[in-house]
Amino acid sequence: MSLATKREFFVSWEELHRATRELAARQLPASQWRGIIAVSRGGLVPAAIVARELNLRLVESVCVSSYDHTSQREQVSLLKDVSCSDDGEGFLVVDDLVDTGNTLKFLRQRLPKAKFITVYAKPEGMHLVDDFAADLEQQMWIHFPWDMQLHYVAPLVGE
């Protein structure tokens, strides 16, 4: 695969913060929200940013597993349920990304009255999210900052 056809998107901490803050601003007024439900693990960092921006102190998490590092599984596994809400009413459910929508379909059944927001959205799952900051092509693989580290890269031609 050439560099021109490789479909990857690298998200910096600054870009993630800017996009998440923009998403949080669209959830105003903050008084309409009882709290936030972060989707573990990808939604933990965006949920912390949204909680800060909206000055919300009640932050819960729901822990699900739907990925094996580089591939998405059909079956979603619930590892820890949310304890603060029966149906999600008054809560923002925050995740980093909606891809095929499997995770959000699963969570919408559990929390039908919650508002679902993601930082990024791909076409197959976009209809399942109530708001998002940016859309991406379905084939795009996203590299989030918590999965990367900065390091020196040698030049193509040595000295």
MODELLER restraints for C-alpha pairs under 7 A, 6 or more apart:
rsr = mdl.restraints
at = mdl.atoms
rsr.add(forms.Gaussian(group=physical.xy_distance, feature=features.Distance(at['CA:7:A'], at['CA:139:A']), mean=6.55, stdev=0.5))
rsr.add(forms.Gaussian(group=physical.xy_distance, feature=features.Distance(at['CA:7:A'], at['CA:140:A']), mean=4.85, stdev=0.5))
rsr.add(forms.Gaussian(group=physical.xy_distance, feature=features.Distance(at['CA:7:A'], at['CA:141:A']), mean=6.18, stdev=0.5))
rsr.add(forms.Gaussian(group=physical.xy_distance, feature=features.Distance(at['CA:8:A'], at['CA:140:A']), mean=5.35, stdev=0.5))
rsr.add(forms.Gaussian(group=physical.xy_distance, feature=features.Distance(at['CA:8:A'], at['CA:141:A']), mean=4.72, stdev=0.5))
rsr.add(forms.Gaussian(group=physical.xy_distance, feature=features.Distance(at['CA:8:A'], at['CA:142:A']), mean=5.91, stdev=0.5))
rsr.add(forms.Gaussian(group=physical.xy_distance, feature=features.Distance(at['CA:9:A'], at['CA:140:A']), mean=6.61, stdev=0.5))
rsr.add(forms.Gaussian(group=physical.xy_distance, feature=features.Distance(at['CA:9:A'], at['CA:141:A']), mean=6.10, stdev=0.5))
rsr.add(forms.Gaussian(group=physical.xy_distance, feature=features.Distance(at['CA:9:A'], at['CA:142:A']), mean=4.81, stdev=0.5))
rsr.add(forms.Gaussian(group=physical.xy_distance, feature=features.Distance(at['CA:9:A'], at['CA:143:A']), mean=6.06, stdev=0.5))
rsr.add(forms.Gaussian(group=physical.xy_distance, feature=features.Distance(at['CA:10:A'], at['CA:142:A']), mean=6.06, stdev=0.5))
rsr.add(forms.Gaussian(group=physical.xy_distance, feature=features.Distance(at['CA:10:A'], at['CA:143:A']), mean=4.83, stdev=0.5))
rsr.add(forms.Gaussian(group=physical.xy_distance, feature=features.Distance(at['CA:10:A'], at['CA:144:A']), mean=6.49, stdev=0.5))
rsr.add(forms.Gaussian(group=physical.xy_distance, feature=features.Distance(at['CA:11:A'], at['CA:143:A']), mean=6.04, stdev=0.5))
rsr.add(forms.Gaussian(group=physical.xy_distance, feature=features.Distance(at['CA:11:A'], at['CA:144:A']), mean=5.24, stdev=0.5))
rsr.add(forms.Gaussian(group=physical.xy_distance, feature=features.Distance(at['CA:11:A'], at['CA:145:A']), mean=5.93, stdev=0.5))
rsr.add(forms.Gaussian(group=physical.xy_distance, feature=features.Distance(at['CA:12:A'], at['CA:145:A']), mean=5.50, stdev=0.5))
rsr.add(forms.Gaussian(group=physical.xy_distance, feature=features.Distance(at['CA:13:A'], at['CA:145:A']), mean=5.75, stdev=0.5))
rsr.add(forms.Gaussian(group=physical.xy_distance, feature=features.Distance(at['CA:19:A'], at['CA:119:A']), mean=6.57, stdev=0.5))
rsr.add(forms.Gaussian(group=physical.xy_distance, feature=features.Distance(at['CA:19:A'], at['CA:133:A']), mean=5.77, stdev=0.5))
rsr.add(forms.Gaussian(group=physical.xy_distance, feature=features.Distance(at['CA:20:A'], at['CA:46:A']), mean=6.11, stdev=0.5))
rsr.add(forms.Gaussian(group=physical.xy_distance, feature=features.Distance(at['CA:20:A'], at['CA:49:A']), mean=6.79, stdev=0.5))
rsr.add(forms.Gaussian(group=physical.xy_distance, feature=features.Distance(at['CA:20:A'], at['CA:50:A']), mean=6.83, stdev=0.5))
rsr.add(forms.Gaussian(group=physical.xy_distance, feature=features.Distance(at['CA:20:A'], at['CA:119:A']), mean=5.86, stdev=0.5))
rsr.add(forms.Gaussian(group=physical.xy_distance, feature=features.Distance(at['CA:20:A'], at['CA:133:A']), mean=6.92, stdev=0.5))
rsr.add(forms.Gaussian(group=physical.xy_distance, feature=features.Distance(at['CA:21:A'], at['CA:49:A']), mean=6.85, stdev=0.5))
rsr.add(forms.Gaussian(group=physical.xy_distance, feature=features.Distance(at['CA:21:A'], at['CA:50:A']), mean=6.64, stdev=0.5))
rsr.add(forms.Gaussian(group=physical.xy_distance, feature=features.Distance(at['CA:21:A'], at['CA:53:A']), mean=6.85, stdev=0.5))
rsr.add(forms.Gaussian(group=physical.xy_distance, feature=features.Distance(at['CA:22:A'], at['CA:133:A']), mean=6.86, stdev=0.5))
rsr.add(forms.Gaussian(group=physical.xy_distance, feature=features.Distance(at['CA:23:A'], at['CA:119:A']), mean=7.00, stdev=0.5))
rsr.add(forms.Gaussian(group=physical.xy_distance, feature=features.Distance(at['CA:23:A'], at['CA:132:A']), mean=6.43, stdev=0.5))
rsr.add(forms.Gaussian(group=physical.xy_distance, feature=features.Distance(at['CA:23:A'], at['CA:133:A']), mean=5.42, stdev=0.5))
rsr.add(forms.Gaussian(group=physical.xy_distance, feature=features.Distance(at['CA:24:A'], at['CA:50:A']), mean=5.28, stdev=0.5))
rsr.add(forms.Gaussian(group=physical.xy_distance, feature=features.Distance(at['CA:24:A'], at['CA:53:A']), mean=6.54, stdev=0.5))
rsr.add(forms.Gaussian(group=physical.xy_distance, feature=features.Distance(at['CA:24:A'], at['CA:54:A']), mean=6.92, stdev=0.5))
rsr.add(forms.Gaussian(group=physical.xy_distance, feature=features.Distance(at['CA:30:A'], at['CA:54:A']), mean=5.41, stdev=0.5))
rsr.add(forms.Gaussian(group=physical.xy_distance, feature=features.Distance(at['CA:32:A'], at['CA:90:A']), mean=6.71, stdev=0.5))
rsr.add(forms.Gaussian(group=physical.xy_distance, feature=features.Distance(at['CA:33:A'], at['CA:90:A']), mean=4.88, stdev=0.5))
rsr.add(forms.Gaussian(group=physical.xy_distance, feature=features.Distance(at['CA:33:A'], at['CA:91:A']), mean=5.65, stdev=0.5))
rsr.add(forms.Gaussian(group=physical.xy_distance, feature=features.Distance(at['CA:34:A'], at['CA:90:A']), mean=5.08, stdev=0.5))
rsr.add(forms.Gaussian(group=physical.xy_distance, feature=features.Distance(at['CA:34:A'], at['CA:91:A']), mean=5.68, stdev=0.5))
rsr.add(forms.Gaussian(group=physical.xy_distance, feature=features.Distance(at['CA:35:A'], at['CA:56:A']), mean=6.00, stdev=0.5))
rsr.add(forms.Gaussian(group=physical.xy_distance, feature=features.Distance(at['CA:35:A'], at['CA:57:A']), mean=6.92, stdev=0.5))
rsr.add(forms.Gaussian(group=physical.xy_distance, feature=features.Distance(at['CA:35:A'], at['CA:58:A']), mean=4.77, stdev=0.5))
rsr.add(forms.Gaussian(group=physical.xy_distance, feature=features.Distance(at['CA:35:A'], at['CA:59:A']), mean=5.83, stdev=0.5))
rsr.add(forms.Gaussian(group=physical.xy_distance, feature=features.Distance(at['CA:35:A'], at['CA:90:A']), mean=6.94, stdev=0.5))
rsr.add(forms.Gaussian(group=physical.xy_distance, feature=features.Distance(at['CA:35:A'], at['CA:91:A']), mean=5.09, stdev=0.5))
rsr.add(forms.Gaussian(group=physical.xy_distance, feature=features.Distance(at['CA:35:A'], at['CA:92:A']), mean=6.57, stdev=0.5))
rsr.add(forms.Gaussian(group=physical.xy_distance, feature=features.Distance(at['CA:36:A'], at['CA:47:A']), mean=6.94, stdev=0.5))
rsr.add(forms.Gaussian(group=physical.xy_distance, feature=features.Distance(at['CA:36:A'], at['CA:51:A']), mean=6.98, stdev=0.5))
rsr.add(forms.Gaussian(group=physical.xy_distance, feature=features.Distance(at['CA:36:A'], at['CA:58:A']), mean=6.34, stdev=0.5))
rsr.add(forms.Gaussian(group=physical.xy_distance, feature=features.Distance(at['CA:36:A'], at['CA:59:A']), mean=4.79, stdev=0.5))
rsr.add(forms.Gaussian(group=physical.xy_distance, feature=features.Distance(at['CA:36:A'], at['CA:60:A']), mean=6.13, stdev=0.5))
rsr.add(forms.Gaussian(group=physical.xy_distance, feature=features.Distance(at['CA:36:A'], at['CA:91:A']), mean=5.33, stdev=0.5))
rsr.add(forms.Gaussian(group=physical.xy_distance, feature=features.Distance(at['CA:36:A'], at['CA:92:A']), mean=4.80, stdev=0.5))
rsr.add(forms.Gaussian(group=physical.xy_distance, feature=features.Distance(at['CA:36:A'], at['CA:93:A']), mean=5.94, stdev=0.5))
rsr.add(forms.Gaussian(group=physical.xy_distance, feature=features.Distance(at['CA:37:A'], at['CA:59:A']), mean=5.86, stdev=0.5))
rsr.add(forms.Gaussian(group=physical.xy_distance, feature=features.Distance(at['CA:37:A'], at['CA:60:A']), mean=4.70, stdev=0.5))
rsr.add(forms.Gaussian(group=physical.xy_distance, feature=features.Distance(at['CA:37:A'], at['CA:61:A']), mean=5.04, stdev=0.5))
rsr.add(forms.Gaussian(group=physical.xy_distance, feature=features.Distance(at['CA:37:A'], at['CA:62:A']), mean=6.68, stdev=0.5))
rsr.add(forms.Gaussian(group=physical.xy_distance, feature=features.Distance(at['CA:37:A'], at['CA:91:A']), mean=6.66, stdev=0.5))
rsr.add(forms.Gaussian(group=physical.xy_distance, feature=features.Distance(at['CA:37:A'], at['CA:92:A']), mean=6.03, stdev=0.5))
rsr.add(forms.Gaussian(group=physical.xy_distance, feature=features.Distance(at['CA:37:A'], at['CA:93:A']), mean=4.64, stdev=0.5))
rsr.add(forms.Gaussian(group=physical.xy_distance, feature=features.Distance(at['CA:37:A'], at['CA:94:A']), mean=6.18, stdev=0.5))
rsr.add(forms.Gaussian(group=physical.xy_distance, feature=features.Distance(at['CA:38:A'], at['CA:44:A']), mean=5.34, stdev=0.5))
rsr.add(forms.Gaussian(group=physical.xy_distance, feature=features.Distance(at['CA:38:A'], at['CA:47:A']), mean=5.45, stdev=0.5))
rsr.add(forms.Gaussian(group=physical.xy_distance, feature=features.Distance(at['CA:38:A'], at['CA:60:A']), mean=6.17, stdev=0.5))
rsr.add(forms.Gaussian(group=physical.xy_distance, feature=features.Distance(at['CA:38:A'], at['CA:61:A']), mean=4.57, stdev=0.5))
rsr.add(forms.Gaussian(group=physical.xy_distance, feature=features.Distance(at['CA:38:A'], at['CA:62:A']), mean=6.29, stdev=0.5))
rsr.add(forms.Gaussian(group=physical.xy_distance, feature=features.Distance(at['CA:38:A'], at['CA:93:A']), mean=5.87, stdev=0.5))
rsr.add(forms.Gaussian(group=physical.xy_distance, feature=features.Distance(at['CA:38:A'], at['CA:94:A']), mean=4.98, stdev=0.5))
rsr.add(forms.Gaussian(group=physical.xy_distance, feature=features.Distance(at['CA:38:A'], at['CA:95:A']), mean=6.35, stdev=0.5))
rsr.add(forms.Gaussian(group=physical.xy_distance, feature=features.Distance(at['CA:39:A'], at['CA:61:A']), mean=5.85, stdev=0.5))
rsr.add(forms.Gaussian(group=physical.xy_distance, feature=features.Distance(at['CA:39:A'], at['CA:62:A']), mean=5.25, stdev=0.5))
rsr.add(forms.Gaussian(group=physical.xy_distance, feature=features.Distance(at['CA:39:A'], at['CA:63:A']), mean=6.09, stdev=0.5))
rsr.add(forms.Gaussian(group=physical.xy_distance, feature=features.Distance(at['CA:39:A'], at['CA:93:A']), mean=7.00, stdev=0.5))
rsr.add(forms.Gaussian(group=physical.xy_distance, feature=features.Distance(at['CA:39:A'], at['CA:94:A']), mean=6.07, stdev=0.5))
rsr.add(forms.Gaussian(group=physical.xy_distance, feature=features.Distance(at['CA:39:A'], at['CA:95:A']), mean=5.31, stdev=0.5))
rsr.add(forms.Gaussian(group=physical.xy_distance, feature=features.Distance(at['CA:40:A'], at['CA:61:A']), mean=6.38, stdev=0.5))
rsr.add(forms.Gaussian(group=physical.xy_distance, feature=features.Distance(at['CA:40:A'], at['CA:62:A']), mean=6.05, stdev=0.5))
rsr.add(forms.Gaussian(group=physical.xy_distance, feature=features.Distance(at['CA:40:A'], at['CA:63:A']), mean=4.76, stdev=0.5))
rsr.add(forms.Gaussian(group=physical.xy_distance, feature=features.Distance(at['CA:40:A'], at['CA:64:A']), mean=6.41, stdev=0.5))
rsr.add(forms.Gaussian(group=physical.xy_distance, feature=features.Distance(at['CA:42:A'], at['CA:95:A']), mean=6.01, stdev=0.5))
rsr.add(forms.Gaussian(group=physical.xy_distance, feature=features.Distance(at['CA:42:A'], at['CA:96:A']), mean=5.23, stdev=0.5))
rsr.add(forms.Gaussian(group=physical.xy_distance, feature=features.Distance(at['CA:43:A'], at['CA:94:A']), mean=5.51, stdev=0.5))
rsr.add(forms.Gaussian(group=physical.xy_distance, feature=features.Distance(at['CA:43:A'], at['CA:95:A']), mean=3.69, stdev=0.5))
rsr.add(forms.Gaussian(group=physical.xy_distance, feature=features.Distance(at['CA:43:A'], at['CA:96:A']), mean=4.82, stdev=0.5))
rsr.add(forms.Gaussian(group=physical.xy_distance, feature=features.Distance(at['CA:46:A'], at['CA:94:A']), mean=6.88, stdev=0.5))
rsr.add(forms.Gaussian(group=physical.xy_distance, feature=features.Distance(at['CA:46:A'], at['CA:95:A']), mean=6.86, stdev=0.5))
rsr.add(forms.Gaussian(group=physical.xy_distance, feature=features.Distance(at['CA:46:A'], at['CA:96:A']), mean=6.41, stdev=0.5))
rsr.add(forms.Gaussian(group=physical.xy_distance, feature=features.Distance(at['CA:47:A'], at['CA:94:A']), mean=5.57, stdev=0.5))
rsr.add(forms.Gaussian(group=physical.xy_distance, feature=features.Distance(at['CA:51:A'], at['CA:57:A']), mean=6.70, stdev=0.5))
rsr.add(forms.Gaussian(group=physical.xy_distance, feature=features.Distance(at['CA:60:A'], at['CA:82:A']), mean=6.58, stdev=0.5))
rsr.add(forms.Gaussian(group=physical.xy_distance, feature=features.Distance(at['CA:61:A'], at['CA:82:A']), mean=5.98, stdev=0.5))
rsr.add(forms.Gaussian(group=physical.xy_distance, feature=features.Distance(at['CA:62:A'], at['CA:80:A']), mean=5.65, stdev=0.5))
rsr.add(forms.Gaussian(group=physical.xy_distance, feature=features.Distance(at['CA:62:A'], at['CA:81:A']), mean=5.10, stdev=0.5))
rsr.add(forms.Gaussian(group=physical.xy_distance, feature=features.Distance(at['CA:62:A'], at['CA:82:A']), mean=4.99, stdev=0.5))
rsr.add(forms.Gaussian(group=physical.xy_distance, feature=features.Distance(at['CA:63:A'], at['CA:78:A']), mean=6.18, stdev=0.5))
rsr.add(forms.Gaussian(group=physical.xy_distance, feature=features.Distance(at['CA:63:A'], at['CA:79:A']), mean=5.16, stdev=0.5))
rsr.add(forms.Gaussian(group=physical.xy_distance, feature=features.Distance(at['CA:63:A'], at['CA:80:A']), mean=4.78, stdev=0.5))
rsr.add(forms.Gaussian(group=physical.xy_distance, feature=features.Distance(at['CA:63:A'], at['CA:81:A']), mean=6.53, stdev=0.5))
rsr.add(forms.Gaussian(group=physical.xy_distance, feature=features.Distance(at['CA:64:A'], at['CA:76:A']), mean=6.66, stdev=0.5))
rsr.add(forms.Gaussian(group=physical.xy_distance, feature=features.Distance(at['CA:64:A'], at['CA:77:A']), mean=5.45, stdev=0.5))
rsr.add(forms.Gaussian(group=physical.xy_distance, feature=features.Distance(at['CA:64:A'], at['CA:78:A']), mean=4.59, stdev=0.5))
rsr.add(forms.Gaussian(group=physical.xy_distance, feature=features.Distance(at['CA:64:A'], at['CA:79:A']), mean=5.36, stdev=0.5))
rsr.add(forms.Gaussian(group=physical.xy_distance, feature=features.Distance(at['CA:64:A'], at['CA:80:A']), mean=7.00, stdev=0.5))
rsr.add(forms.Gaussian(group=physical.xy_distance, feature=features.Distance(at['CA:65:A'], at['CA:76:A']), mean=5.76, stdev=0.5))
rsr.add(forms.Gaussian(group=physical.xy_distance, feature=features.Distance(at['CA:65:A'], at['CA:77:A']), mean=5.12, stdev=0.5))
rsr.add(forms.Gaussian(group=physical.xy_distance, feature=features.Distance(at['CA:65:A'], at['CA:78:A']), mean=6.67, stdev=0.5))
rsr.add(forms.Gaussian(group=physical.xy_distance, feature=features.Distance(at['CA:66:A'], at['CA:72:A']), mean=5.88, stdev=0.5))
rsr.add(forms.Gaussian(group=physical.xy_distance, feature=features.Distance(at['CA:66:A'], at['CA:73:A']), mean=5.37, stdev=0.5))
rsr.add(forms.Gaussian(group=physical.xy_distance, feature=features.Distance(at['CA:66:A'], at['CA:75:A']), mean=6.59, stdev=0.5))
rsr.add(forms.Gaussian(group=physical.xy_distance, feature=features.Distance(at['CA:66:A'], at['CA:76:A']), mean=4.85, stdev=0.5))
rsr.add(forms.Gaussian(group=physical.xy_distance, feature=features.Distance(at['CA:66:A'], at['CA:77:A']), mean=6.62, stdev=0.5))
rsr.add(forms.Gaussian(group=physical.xy_distance, feature=features.Distance(at['CA:66:A'], at['CA:103:A']), mean=6.73, stdev=0.5))
rsr.add(forms.Gaussian(group=physical.xy_distance, feature=features.Distance(at['CA:67:A'], at['CA:73:A']), mean=5.68, stdev=0.5))
rsr.add(forms.Gaussian(group=physical.xy_distance, feature=features.Distance(at['CA:76:A'], at['CA:103:A']), mean=6.37, stdev=0.5))
rsr.add(forms.Gaussian(group=physical.xy_distance, feature=features.Distance(at['CA:87:A'], at['CA:110:A']), mean=6.57, stdev=0.5))
rsr.add(forms.Gaussian(group=physical.xy_distance, feature=features.Distance(at['CA:87:A'], at['CA:111:A']), mean=4.43, stdev=0.5))
rsr.add(forms.Gaussian(group=physical.xy_distance, feature=features.Distance(at['CA:87:A'], at['CA:112:A']), mean=5.74, stdev=0.5))
rsr.add(forms.Gaussian(group=physical.xy_distance, feature=features.Distance(at['CA:87:A'], at['CA:113:A']), mean=5.67, stdev=0.5))
rsr.add(forms.Gaussian(group=physical.xy_distance, feature=features.Distance(at['CA:88:A'], at['CA:111:A']), mean=4.54, stdev=0.5))
rsr.add(forms.Gaussian(group=physical.xy_distance, feature=features.Distance(at['CA:88:A'], at['CA:112:A']), mean=6.36, stdev=0.5))
rsr.add(forms.Gaussian(group=physical.xy_distance, feature=features.Distance(at['CA:88:A'], at['CA:113:A']), mean=5.00, stdev=0.5))
rsr.add(forms.Gaussian(group=physical.xy_distance, feature=features.Distance(at['CA:88:A'], at['CA:114:A']), mean=4.25, stdev=0.5))
rsr.add(forms.Gaussian(group=physical.xy_distance, feature=features.Distance(at['CA:89:A'], at['CA:113:A']), mean=4.63, stdev=0.5))
rsr.add(forms.Gaussian(group=physical.xy_distance, feature=features.Distance(at['CA:89:A'], at['CA:114:A']), mean=5.04, stdev=0.5))
rsr.add(forms.Gaussian(group=physical.xy_distance, feature=features.Distance(at['CA:90:A'], at['CA:114:A']), mean=6.28, stdev=0.5))
rsr.add(forms.Gaussian(group=physical.xy_distance, feature=features.Distance(at['CA:91:A'], at['CA:114:A']), mean=5.17, stdev=0.5))
rsr.add(forms.Gaussian(group=physical.xy_distance, feature=features.Distance(at['CA:91:A'], at['CA:115:A']), mean=6.37, stdev=0.5))
rsr.add(forms.Gaussian(group=physical.xy_distance, feature=features.Distance(at['CA:92:A'], at['CA:114:A']), mean=5.91, stdev=0.5))
rsr.add(forms.Gaussian(group=physical.xy_distance, feature=features.Distance(at['CA:92:A'], at['CA:115:A']), mean=4.93, stdev=0.5))
rsr.add(forms.Gaussian(group=physical.xy_distance, feature=features.Distance(at['CA:92:A'], at['CA:116:A']), mean=5.93, stdev=0.5))
rsr.add(forms.Gaussian(group=physical.xy_distance, feature=features.Distance(at['CA:92:A'], at['CA:117:A']), mean=6.96, stdev=0.5))
rsr.add(forms.Gaussian(group=physical.xy_distance, feature=features.Distance(at['CA:93:A'], at['CA:114:A']), mean=6.53, stdev=0.5))
rsr.add(forms.Gaussian(group=physical.xy_distance, feature=features.Distance(at['CA:93:A'], at['CA:115:A']), mean=6.01, stdev=0.5))
rsr.add(forms.Gaussian(group=physical.xy_distance, feature=features.Distance(at['CA:93:A'], at['CA:116:A']), mean=4.74, stdev=0.5))
rsr.add(forms.Gaussian(group=physical.xy_distance, feature=features.Distance(at['CA:93:A'], at['CA:117:A']), mean=6.13, stdev=0.5))
rsr.add(forms.Gaussian(group=physical.xy_distance, feature=features.Distance(at['CA:94:A'], at['CA:116:A']), mean=6.25, stdev=0.5))
rsr.add(forms.Gaussian(group=physical.xy_distance, feature=features.Distance(at['CA:94:A'], at['CA:117:A']), mean=5.19, stdev=0.5))
rsr.add(forms.Gaussian(group=physical.xy_distance, feature=features.Distance(at['CA:94:A'], at['CA:118:A']), mean=5.72, stdev=0.5))
rsr.add(forms.Gaussian(group=physical.xy_distance, feature=features.Distance(at['CA:95:A'], at['CA:117:A']), mean=6.59, stdev=0.5))
rsr.add(forms.Gaussian(group=physical.xy_distance, feature=features.Distance(at['CA:95:A'], at['CA:118:A']), mean=4.81, stdev=0.5))
rsr.add(forms.Gaussian(group=physical.xy_distance, feature=features.Distance(at['CA:95:A'], at['CA:119:A']), mean=6.91, stdev=0.5))
rsr.add(forms.Gaussian(group=physical.xy_distance, feature=features.Distance(at['CA:96:A'], at['CA:118:A']), mean=5.20, stdev=0.5))
rsr.add(forms.Gaussian(group=physical.xy_distance, feature=features.Distance(at['CA:96:A'], at['CA:119:A']), mean=5.09, stdev=0.5))
rsr.add(forms.Gaussian(group=physical.xy_distance, feature=features.Distance(at['CA:96:A'], at['CA:120:A']), mean=6.24, stdev=0.5))
rsr.add(forms.Gaussian(group=physical.xy_distance, feature=features.Distance(at['CA:97:A'], at['CA:118:A']), mean=5.32, stdev=0.5))
rsr.add(forms.Gaussian(group=physical.xy_distance, feature=features.Distance(at['CA:97:A'], at['CA:119:A']), mean=5.90, stdev=0.5))
rsr.add(forms.Gaussian(group=physical.xy_distance, feature=features.Distance(at['CA:97:A'], at['CA:120:A']), mean=4.66, stdev=0.5))
rsr.add(forms.Gaussian(group=physical.xy_distance, feature=features.Distance(at['CA:97:A'], at['CA:121:A']), mean=5.57, stdev=0.5))
rsr.add(forms.Gaussian(group=physical.xy_distance, feature=features.Distance(at['CA:98:A'], at['CA:118:A']), mean=6.54, stdev=0.5))
rsr.add(forms.Gaussian(group=physical.xy_distance, feature=features.Distance(at['CA:98:A'], at['CA:120:A']), mean=6.53, stdev=0.5))
rsr.add(forms.Gaussian(group=physical.xy_distance, feature=features.Distance(at['CA:98:A'], at['CA:121:A']), mean=4.87, stdev=0.5))
rsr.add(forms.Gaussian(group=physical.xy_distance, feature=features.Distance(at['CA:98:A'], at['CA:122:A']), mean=6.15, stdev=0.5))
rsr.add(forms.Gaussian(group=physical.xy_distance, feature=features.Distance(at['CA:98:A'], at['CA:125:A']), mean=5.52, stdev=0.5))
rsr.add(forms.Gaussian(group=physical.xy_distance, feature=features.Distance(at['CA:98:A'], at['CA:126:A']), mean=6.64, stdev=0.5))
rsr.add(forms.Gaussian(group=physical.xy_distance, feature=features.Distance(at['CA:99:A'], at['CA:121:A']), mean=6.33, stdev=0.5))
rsr.add(forms.Gaussian(group=physical.xy_distance, feature=features.Distance(at['CA:99:A'], at['CA:122:A']), mean=5.13, stdev=0.5))
rsr.add(forms.Gaussian(group=physical.xy_distance, feature=features.Distance(at['CA:99:A'], at['CA:124:A']), mean=6.43, stdev=0.5))
rsr.add(forms.Gaussian(group=physical.xy_distance, feature=features.Distance(at['CA:99:A'], at['CA:125:A']), mean=5.35, stdev=0.5))
rsr.add(forms.Gaussian(group=physical.xy_distance, feature=features.Distance(at['CA:100:A'], at['CA:124:A']), mean=4.90, stdev=0.5))
rsr.add(forms.Gaussian(group=physical.xy_distance, feature=features.Distance(at['CA:100:A'], at['CA:125:A']), mean=4.66, stdev=0.5))
rsr.add(forms.Gaussian(group=physical.xy_distance, feature=features.Distance(at['CA:101:A'], at['CA:124:A']), mean=6.68, stdev=0.5))
rsr.add(forms.Gaussian(group=physical.xy_distance, feature=features.Distance(at['CA:101:A'], at['CA:125:A']), mean=4.10, stdev=0.5))
rsr.add(forms.Gaussian(group=physical.xy_distance, feature=features.Distance(at['CA:101:A'], at['CA:128:A']), mean=6.58, stdev=0.5))
rsr.add(forms.Gaussian(group=physical.xy_distance, feature=features.Distance(at['CA:104:A'], at['CA:128:A']), mean=6.59, stdev=0.5))
rsr.add(forms.Gaussian(group=physical.xy_distance, feature=features.Distance(at['CA:115:A'], at['CA:130:A']), mean=6.24, stdev=0.5))
rsr.add(forms.Gaussian(group=physical.xy_distance, feature=features.Distance(at['CA:116:A'], at['CA:129:A']), mean=5.26, stdev=0.5))
rsr.add(forms.Gaussian(group=physical.xy_distance, feature=features.Distance(at['CA:116:A'], at['CA:130:A']), mean=5.27, stdev=0.5))
rsr.add(forms.Gaussian(group=physical.xy_distance, feature=features.Distance(at['CA:116:A'], at['CA:131:A']), mean=6.84, stdev=0.5))
rsr.add(forms.Gaussian(group=physical.xy_distance, feature=features.Distance(at['CA:117:A'], at['CA:129:A']), mean=5.78, stdev=0.5))
rsr.add(forms.Gaussian(group=physical.xy_distance, feature=features.Distance(at['CA:117:A'], at['CA:130:A']), mean=5.74, stdev=0.5))
rsr.add(forms.Gaussian(group=physical.xy_distance, feature=features.Distance(at['CA:117:A'], at['CA:131:A']), mean=4.85, stdev=0.5))
rsr.add(forms.Gaussian(group=physical.xy_distance, feature=features.Distance(at['CA:117:A'], at['CA:132:A']), mean=5.57, stdev=0.5))
rsr.add(forms.Gaussian(group=physical.xy_distance, feature=features.Distance(at['CA:118:A'], at['CA:131:A']), mean=6.63, stdev=0.5))
rsr.add(forms.Gaussian(group=physical.xy_distance, feature=features.Distance(at['CA:118:A'], at['CA:132:A']), mean=4.85, stdev=0.5))
rsr.add(forms.Gaussian(group=physical.xy_distance, feature=features.Distance(at['CA:119:A'], at['CA:132:A']), mean=5.14, stdev=0.5))
rsr.add(forms.Gaussian(group=physical.xy_distance, feature=features.Distance(at['CA:119:A'], at['CA:133:A']), mean=4.95, stdev=0.5))
rsr.add(forms.Gaussian(group=physical.xy_distance, feature=features.Distance(at['CA:119:A'], at['CA:134:A']), mean=6.46, stdev=0.5))
rsr.add(forms.Gaussian(group=physical.xy_distance, feature=features.Distance(at['CA:120:A'], at['CA:132:A']), mean=5.89, stdev=0.5))
rsr.add(forms.Gaussian(group=physical.xy_distance, feature=features.Distance(at['CA:120:A'], at['CA:133:A']), mean=5.94, stdev=0.5))
rsr.add(forms.Gaussian(group=physical.xy_distance, feature=features.Distance(at['CA:120:A'], at['CA:134:A']), mean=5.00, stdev=0.5))
rsr.add(forms.Gaussian(group=physical.xy_distance, feature=features.Distance(at['CA:120:A'], at['CA:135:A']), mean=5.58, stdev=0.5))
rsr.add(forms.Gaussian(group=physical.xy_distance, feature=features.Distance(at['CA:120:A'], at['CA:136:A']), mean=6.96, stdev=0.5))
rsr.add(forms.Gaussian(group=physical.xy_distance, feature=features.Distance(at['CA:121:A'], at['CA:132:A']), mean=6.43, stdev=0.5))
rsr.add(forms.Gaussian(group=physical.xy_distance, feature=features.Distance(at['CA:121:A'], at['CA:134:A']), mean=6.39, stdev=0.5))
rsr.add(forms.Gaussian(group=physical.xy_distance, feature=features.Distance(at['CA:121:A'], at['CA:135:A']), mean=4.73, stdev=0.5))
rsr.add(forms.Gaussian(group=physical.xy_distance, feature=features.Distance(at['CA:121:A'], at['CA:136:A']), mean=6.12, stdev=0.5))
rsr.add(forms.Gaussian(group=physical.xy_distance, feature=features.Distance(at['CA:122:A'], at['CA:135:A']), mean=5.76, stdev=0.5))
rsr.add(forms.Gaussian(group=physical.xy_distance, feature=features.Distance(at['CA:122:A'], at['CA:136:A']), mean=5.16, stdev=0.5))
rsr.add(forms.Gaussian(group=physical.xy_distance, feature=features.Distance(at['CA:122:A'], at['CA:137:A']), mean=5.83, stdev=0.5))
rsr.add(forms.Gaussian(group=physical.xy_distance, feature=features.Distance(at['CA:122:A'], at['CA:138:A']), mean=5.15, stdev=0.5))
rsr.add(forms.Gaussian(group=physical.xy_distance, feature=features.Distance(at['CA:123:A'], at['CA:137:A']), mean=6.87, stdev=0.5))
rsr.add(forms.Gaussian(group=physical.xy_distance, feature=features.Distance(at['CA:123:A'], at['CA:138:A']), mean=5.95, stdev=0.5))
rsr.add(forms.Gaussian(group=physical.xy_distance, feature=features.Distance(at['CA:124:A'], at['CA:138:A']), mean=6.99, stdev=0.5))
